[in-house]
Amino acid sequence: MKFTALLVTAAALAAGGPAWSDTAGHPTSADTWLARRQAQEQQDEARYRVCDAQRVDNPATRSIDFTADGRRCLIAALGQAGSVQGALVLLRNASVALRKNPSDEALRQAAQRAVERARAQLGAEMMALRERFREEAAALDLAEFSIHLPQLHEQQQRWRLETYLAALQAPPLD
């Protein structure tokens, strides 16, 4: 019963439900800041679970792939990610999906926007994070790299193939 309630709540969040907000305004203590951050991470985890449930076995690739609804859910969740950690988890899924479909520009753009928002949030939280700032910044750098690498790899492979085919069709040099 609790799991069902979590899924219903998570579905509402993923569908664009209200974002968590601190009614008292900006946090005034480390405890309030930490509580807000944890609440944002919990919302992001709920979004992740809803999207992750929309995956199916793909015998062609011997992997688990997002359904069309799952892909749309992932794009929406990337747009609503409220925490750096939540964005990183969603970005890992985006990276896996982009490796399988490097030309999915909508997913790539949603992932890039999530990276940019997470960087802005991380910059705003730098003083509270202290040592963790470097780790989270490096993780965001890696996530950004991983969302662009599949497209770059596909372009490189296409160039190699086109060059090879052109060389086969060219007349031999005397």
SERO-4910 file (N, C-alpha, C, O; in steps of 0.05 Angstrom, whole numbers):
BEGIN
 pado doro    nc1    nc2    nc3   cac1   cac2   cac3    cc1    cc2    cc3    oc1    oc2    oc3
  Met    A     16    -24      0      0      0      0     17     25      0     12     44    -14
  Lys    A     39     25     16     57     48     17     70     53    -10     73     75    -19
  Phe    A     78     31    -23     91     33    -49     72     45    -69     80     62    -85
  Thr    A     47     37    -69     27     48    -87     23     78    -82     22     94   -101
  Ala    A     22     86    -57     19    114    -50     44    130    -60     41    152    -70
  Leu    A     67    118    -58     92    131    -67     91    135    -97     98    156   -108
  Leu    A     81    114   -112     80    116   -141     60    137   -149     64    152   -168
  Val    A     37    139   -135     17    159   -142     28    187   -137     25    205   -154
  Thr    A     42    191   -114     54    216   -108     76    223   -129     78    245   -139
  Ala    A     92    202   -135    114    206   -154    103    213   -182    114    229   -196
  Ala    A     81    199   -189     69    205   -215     59    234   -216     62    247   -237
  Ala    A     47    243   -195     38    271   -194     62    290   -197     60    310   -211
  Leu    A     84    284   -184    108    301   -186    119    301   -214    125    322   -225
  Ala    A    121    277   -225    132    275   -252    114    288   -273    124    297   -294
  Ala    A     89    288   -267     70    300   -286     69    331   -284     53    344   -297
  Gly    A     85    342   -266     86    371   -264     72    380   -239     62    403   -238
  Gly    A     71    364   -218     58    371   -193     73    394   -181     94    403   -191
  Pro    A     63    405   -159     76    428   -147    104    422   -137    109    400   -126
  Ala    A    122    440   -141    149    437   -131    149    443   -101    133    458    -91
  Trp    A    168    430    -87    171    435    -59    180    463    -55    197    473    -70
  Ser    A    169    477    -35    179    504    -30    180    509      0    166    496     16
  Asp    A    198    526      7    201    534     35    184    558     40    190    580     30
  Thr    A    162    555     55    143    577     58    155    600     75    145    622     75
  Ala    A    176    594     89    189    614    106    208    631     90    221    649    101
  Gly    A    211    626     64    230    641     48    257    627     47    258    603     47
  His    A    278    642     46    305    631     44    312    618     70    305    628     92
  Pro    A    327    596     69    335    583     94    353    602    110    369    617    100
  Thr    A    349    600    136    364    617    154    384    602    170    400    614    185
  Ser    A    384    575    168    403    559    183    412    535    166    399    529    146
  Ala    A    433    522    175    443    499    161    422    477    162    420    462    143
  Asp    A    407    474    184    387    454    186    365    458    165    356    438    153
  Thr    A    356    482    162    335    488    143    345    483    114    330    472     98
  Trp    A    369    491    109    381    487     82    383    457     77    376    448     55
  Leu    A    392    442     96    395    413     93    368    399     89    366    381     72
  Ala    A    348    407    105    322    396    102    310    401     74    298    384     62
  Arg    A    314    425     65    304    432     38    318    416     16    305    406     -2
  Arg    A    344    414     19    359    398      0    350    369      0    347    356    -21
  Gln    A    346    357     24    337    330     25    309    326     14    304    306      0
  Ala    A    292    345     18    265    344      7    266    345    -24    251    330    -37
  Gln    A    283    361    -35    287    363    -64    297    337    -75    289    327    -96
  Glu    A    317    325    -61    328    299    -70    307    277    -69    307    260    -86
  Gln    A    290    278    -49    268    258    -47    248    261    -70    240    241    -81
  Gln    A    242    286    -77    224    290   -100    237    280   -126    224    267   -142
  Asp    A    262    286   -129    276    276   -153    278    246   -154    275    234   -175
  Glu    A    282    233   -131    282    204   -130    255    193   -138    253    172   -152
  Ala    A    233    205   -129    206    197   -137    202    199   -167    191    182   -179
  Arg    A    212    221   -178    210    225   -207    225    203   -222    216    191   -242
  Tyr    A    249    197   -212    266    176   -224    252    149   -223    252    135   -243
  Arg    A    239    143   -201    226    117   -199    203    114   -218    199     93   -230
  Val    A    188    136   -222    165    135   -241    176    130   -269    165    114   -283
  Cys    A    196    145   -277    207    142   -304    220    115   -307    217    102   -328
  Asp    A    235    106   -287    249     80   -289    230     57   -291    237     37   -303
  Ala    A    206     60   -280    186     38   -282    176     36   -310    163     15   -317
  Gln    A    180     55   -327    171     55   -355    193     46   -374    199     59   -394
  Arg    A    205     24   -366    226     12   -383    218    -17   -389    204    -29   -373
  Val    A    228    -27   -411    221    -54   -419    246    -68   -430    265    -55   -439
  Asp    A    245    -94   -429    267   -110   -441    267   -107   -471    246   -108   -484
  Asn    A    290   -102   -482    293   -100   -511    311   -123   -521    335   -122   -518
  Pro    A    299   -144   -532    315   -168   -540    335   -161   -561    356   -174   -563
  Ala    A    329   -141   -578    348   -134   -599    374   -124   -589    396   -130   -599
  Thr    A    373   -108   -567    398    -97   -556    406   -111   -530    427   -105   -519
  Arg    A    390   -131   -521    395   -145   -496    399   -126   -473    417   -129   -456
  Ser    A    381   -106   -472    383    -86   -451    354    -77   -443    335    -86   -456
  Ile    A    353    -60   -424    327    -49   -416    326    -21   -426    343     -4   -419
  Asp    A    306    -15   -442    303     11   -455    278     25   -446    259     13   -437
  Phe    A    279     52   -447    255     67   -441    234     63   -462    240     61   -486
  Thr    A    209     62   -454    187     63   -473    184     92   -482    198    109   -472
  Ala    A    167     97   -501    163    124   -511    153    141   -488    161    164   -485
  Asp    A    134    131   -471    125    145   -448    147    150   -428    149    171   -415
  Gly    A    164    130   -425    187    132   -406    206    154   -415    217    168   -398
  Arg    A    211    156   -441    228    177   -452    216    204   -446    231    222   -437
  Arg    A    190    207   -451    177    233   -445    178    239   -416    182    262   -408
  Cys    A    175    219   -399    176    222   -370    204    231   -362    207    249   -346
  Leu    A    225    219   -374    253    227   -368    258    256   -376    270    271   -361
  Ile    A    248    264   -399    252    292   -408    238    311   -389    249    331   -381
  Ala    A    214    304   -380    199    321   -361    213    321   -334    215    343   -322
  Ala    A    223    298   -325    236    297   -299    262    314   -300    269    327   -280
  Leu    A    277    313   -322    301    329   -324    294    359   -322    309    374   -311
  Gly    A    271    366   -333    262    394   -331    253    402   -304    252    426   -298
  Gln    A    247    383   -286    237    389   -260    257    383   -238    252    387   -214
  Ala    A    281    372   -245    300    364   -224    306    388   -206    313    410   -215
  Gly    A    303    383   -180    306    405   -161    332    404   -145    339    423   -132
  Ser    A    347    382   -148    372    379   -133    394    370   -152    389    359   -173
  Val    A    418    376   -144    441    368   -160    443    338   -161    447    327   -183
  Gln    A    439    324   -138    441    295   -138    419    283   -155    424    264   -170
  Gly    A    395    294   -153    373    284   -170    378    288   -199    373    270   -216
  Ala    A    389    311   -207    396    316   -234    417    296   -244    416    286   -266
  Leu    A    437    290   -227    458    271   -234    447    243   -240    455    230   -259
  Val    A    428    234   -224    416    208   -228    401    207   -254    403    189   -270
  Leu    A    385    228   -259    370    230   -284    388    233   -308    383    222   -330
  Leu    A    410    247   -305    429    250   -327    443    224   -334    450    219   -357
  Arg    A    447    207   -314    458    180   -320    439    165   -339    448    152   -358
  Asn    A    413    166   -332    394    153   -350    393    165   -377    391    151   -398
  Ala    A    395    192   -379    395    205   -404    419    197   -421    417    193   -445
  Ser    A    442    194   -408    466    186   -421    464    159   -433    472    154   -456
  Val    A    452    140   -418    448    113   -428    429    113   -452    434    100   -472
  Ala    A    407    128   -450    388    130   -472    401    143   -497    395    135   -519
  Leu    A    418    163   -492    431    176   -515    452    158   -529    456    161   -553
  Arg    A    464    140   -514    483    122   -526    468    104   -546    479     95   -566
  Lys    A    443     97   -539    427     80   -557    415     95   -580    409     84   -601
  Asn    A    410    121   -576    398    138   -597    412    165   -596    400    185   -586
  Pro    A    436    167   -607    451    192   -606    438    216   -619    445    239   -614
  Ser    A    418    212   -637    406    234   -651    381    245   -636    366    261   -648
  Asp    A    376    236   -612    352    246   -597    358    274   -586    367    277   -563
  Glu    A    353    293   -602    360    321   -595    343    332   -572    353    347   -556
  Ala    A    318    324   -571    301    334   -549    312    325   -522    312    340   -503
  Leu    A    320    299   -520    331    289   -495    358    303   -489    363    310   -466
  Arg    A    374    307   -509    400    320   -505    397    348   -495    411    357   -476
  Gln    A    378    363   -506    373    390   -497    362    391   -469    370    408   -453
  Ala    A    344    373   -462    333    372   -435    355    365   -415    356    377   -394
  Ala    A    373    347   -423    396    340   -405    415    364   -402    424    369   -380
  Gln    A    421    378   -424    439    401   -422    427    423   -404    441    435   -388
  Arg    A    400    428   -407    387    447   -389    389    439   -360    392    455   -342
  Ala    A    386    412   -355    388    402   -328    416    407   -316    419    413   -293
  Val    A    436    403   -333    464    408   -324    467    437   -317    479    444   -296
  Glu    A    457    455   -334    460    484   -329    445    492   -303    456    508   -288
  Arg    A    421    482   -299    407    489   -274    421    478   -250    423    491   -229
  Ala    A    431    453   -252    445    441   -230    471    457   -223    478    460   -200
  Arg    A    485    466   -244    509    482   -239    502    509   -225    516    517   -207
  Ala    A    480    521   -233    472    546   -220    465    541   -191    472    556   -173
  Gln    A    451    519   -186    444    512   -158    469    506   -142    472    514   -119
  Leu    A    487    491   -154    512    483   -140    528    508   -134    539    510   -112
  Gly    A    529    527   -152    543    552   -147    531    568   -124    545    579   -107
  Ala    A    504    567   -122    491    582   -101    495    568    -74    494    581    -53
  Glu    A    500    542    -74    503    526    -49    533    522    -42    539    507    -23
  Met    A    551    534    -57    579    529    -54    589    531    -25    603    514    -15
  Met    A    581    552    -11    591    557     16    580    535     35    595    527     53
  Ala    A    556    526     32    545    506     49    557    479     43    559    462     61
  Leu    A    565    474     19    575    447     11    604    443     18    613    421     25
  Arg    A    619    464     16    648    464     21    662    441      5    665    444    -19
  Glu    A    670    420     19    686    399      5    670    385    -17    682    377    -37
  Arg    A    645    382    -13    628    367    -33    625    383    -58    618    371    -79
  Phe    A    630    409    -58    627    425    -82    644    414   -105    634    411   -127
  Arg    A    669    409   -100    687    399   -121    678    372   -132    678    368   -156
  Glu    A    669    354   -114    659    328   -123    635    331   -141    633    318   -162
  Glu    A    616    347   -132    591    350   -147    596    365   -173    583    359   -194
  Ala    A    614    384   -173    621    399   -198    634    380   -218    628    381   -241
  Ala    A    652    363   -208    665    343   -226    644    323   -237    646    315   -260
  Ala    A    625    315   -220    604    297   -229    587    310   -251    579    296   -270
  Leu    A    581    335   -248    565    349   -268    581    352   -294    570    349   -316
  Asp    A    607    357   -292    624    358   -316    624    331   -331    621    330   -355
  Leu    A    626    310   -316    626    283   -328    598    277   -340    597    266   -362
  Ala    A    577    285   -327    550    281   -338    546    296   -364    535    286   -383
  Glu    A    556    321   -364    554    337   -389    569    324   -412    560    322   -434
  Phe    A    593    315   -406    609    301   -426    595    276   -436    595    271   -460
  Ser    A    582    261   -418    569    236   -426    544    241   -443    536    223   -458
  Ile    A    532    264   -441    508    269   -458    516    278   -486    500    277   -504
  His    A    540    288   -489    549    297   -515    566    276   -530    568    277   -554
  Leu    A    579    259   -515    597    239   -527    583    221   -547    594    216   -568
  Pro    A    558    210   -542    546    193   -562    542    206   -589    547    194   -610
  Gln    A    534    231   -589    530    245   -614    557    250   -629    559    246   -653
  Leu    A    577    257   -614    604    261   -625    614    234   -637    625    234   -659
  His    A    610    213   -622    619    186   -632    605    179   -658    617    169   -676
  Glu    A    578    184   -659    563    178   -683    573    195   -706    576    184   -728
  Gln    A    580    220   -702    590    237   -723    617    227   -733    623    226   -757
  Gln    A    634    218   -714    660    207   -722    657    182   -738    671    178   -758
  Gln    A    639    164   -730    635    139   -744    624    145   -772    632    132   -792
  Arg    A    605    164   -774    594    171   -800    616    182   -819    617    175   -842
  Trp    A    634    199   -808    656    210   -824    674    187   -834    681    187   -857
  Arg    A    680    168   -816    697    146   -824    685    130   -847    698    123   -867
  Leu    A    659    124   -844    645    108   -864    643    123   -890    649    111   -911
  Glu    A    636    149   -890    635    164   -914    662    166   -928    664    164   -952
  Thr    A    683    170   -913    710    171   -924    718    145   -936    730    144   -958
  Tyr    A    712    123   -922    718     97   -933    703     91   -959    715     81   -978
  Leu    A    677     97   -959    661     92   -983    671    110  -1006    671    101  -1029
  Ala    A    678    135  -1001    688    152  -1022    715    142  -1033    719    144  -1057
  Ala    A    732    130  -1016    757    119  -1025    753     95  -1042    768     90  -1061
  Leu    A    732     79  -1036    726     55  -1053    716     63  -1081    722     49  -1100
  Gln    A    703     86  -1083    691     95  -1108    711    111  -1125    706    115  -1149
  Ala    A    732    121  -1112    751    137  -1127    768    120  -1146    774     97  -1140
  Pro    A    774    132  -1169    792    116  -1188    820    113  -1175    829    130  -1161
  Pro    A    833     91  -1182    859     86  -1170    879    107  -1180    878    117  -1203
  Leu    A    898    114  -1163    919    133  -1170    940    118  -1187    948     95  -1181
  Asp    A    950    131  -1208    971    119  -1225    998    124  -1215   1017    115  -1226
***
